[in-house]
Amino acid sequence: MNEEQIALFTIFGGTGDLARRKLYPSLFRLYRKGFLKNKFAVIGTARREWTDDYYREVITTSIDALSPTEEEALAFSSHFYYQAHNVMDSAHYHSLKELADELDEKYQLEGNRLFYLAMAPNFFGTIVDHLKSEQIIDTRGYSRLIIEKPFGSSFESAQQLNEQIRAVFNEEQIFRIDHYLGKEMIQNISAVRFGNYIFESLWNNHYIDNIQVTLAEDLGVEDRGGYYDKSGALKDMIQNHILQVVALLAMEVPNTFSEKTIREEKIKALKAVRIYSEEEALENFVRGQYVSNTFNGKDIISYREETNVAPDSRTETFVAGKLVIDNFRWKGVPFYIRTGKQLTTKAARINVVFKPSPVNIFNPEDVCKTLPQNILTIYIQPTEGFSLTLNGKEVGPGFHLDPVKLDYRNTAEIIENSPEAYEKLVLDALKGDATNFTHWDEVSQSWRIVDVIRQAWDKEEGDIPTYKAGTMGPAEAFDLIKRENDDWVWKPDEWYRERDLLK
Ligand code: NAD
């Protein structure tokens, strides 16, 4: 049974891209499933002067792709209210409180309030200060804050931001979104590890050779050039999504599967990730920026030619690196990570590469010529599932081994019907479950890990390495892994190269 949740949402940045593309459709899905029924209301605030009617039209348009009936759309959007609001203006909070109290009574919301900050982080401090000073959070129910990434732009700025927020909300009330943690297969990492003893008993440096995490995007910066050019792939992807995935892969087995125990184990894992010196950072991390190319018949422009990107930009659109985890379990097992824009294809996947058999008894001439390694692959998107590559005997005379793949993928139908990441996370926040959100200790440790890399790169002069759009990154990313006598398992670009569709 889907238990009805009772709350007032206040969405700061209610006219923005995130609210329209992600939040409103997610709220509608929760509504359709009965998690939200009659006892909920939404106040959208932003600078624009919209009326409730206009706002409701926007809501209706934003859920269009979910094909609601006319009555459904009407009933759902009737819970939405708009208030023009400049977050810097104290008087506006006064009217916000009045509206909130009025809706609380009208919809019997029991004083439960969720504040969603879908705005630039430089406004967060002002907003939370006012929520307190104007007594908007003085209710008999709960008050929770949902915050979007990026949480700061370095350890120092994140700490400042955290202090501002913590002056008003305690850690249990803060839900820092990392939408990757809402993805089905990310949550499945724990299922694969802890639900299958065959894997967990091999999940250490005795049997695992290396682990590879790839989050690849096949688009450029689109219309977010202004934001991206100041951020870059290291801060945009590694600090949050990739390090969260690494923490889930590397953590110890929690005693029980609960928010608190998982968080504790993830924090311990992140604390074991070696913080490099600047010199080590340059050795173990490489960056790149995409340049124009013709890929699969399509002309792609260079990063520097994108709108709102500086023509001499040195911002990285690709990062690859080797992380080292200094603990009993992982000593000697490199975690290779890579992410980038304008790569061959959009996909996220994890490859766990097991050690080869110590000797190859099938090759008496040279028993040291190792067999292909077993690989467990976790597919996160666009397909979801896992595969295990094993060596089997090729059918026929003689004794030749061939890799065979046991492959399980969720069907398109399951994927279609599975809750979207934002939907799951909003529901978790309504229920007060912070398992899939990032705790301050995780955020701060992640910044400590990436800050050194950033500082090392910022001291370098001259152009940064480039890669042709449509490829899987600069040559340096391949050299990095080859230097360790390893190789990237996943090479989607090869298919296109073999067909002359990619240079
Ligand atoms: P956006 O620019 O589309 O929207 C920003 C919103 O803030 C608008 O509603 C605008 O009216 C409002 N706003 C700006 N200044 C204001 C002020 N002084 N007073 C009141 N309202 C003001 O941005 P977005 O893409 O929706 O992103 C919002 C936040 O979410 C950002 O921090 C972004 O980094 C983060 N984020 C966005 C996405 C995405 O897919 N769009 C993904 C992850 C994180």
Residues whose N, C-alpha, C, O or C-beta is under 5 A from the ligand:
A	BS01	NAD	G13 G14 T15 G16 D17 L18 A19 A46 R47 R48 H85 N86 V87 M88 A118 M119 A120 P121 E148 K149 P150
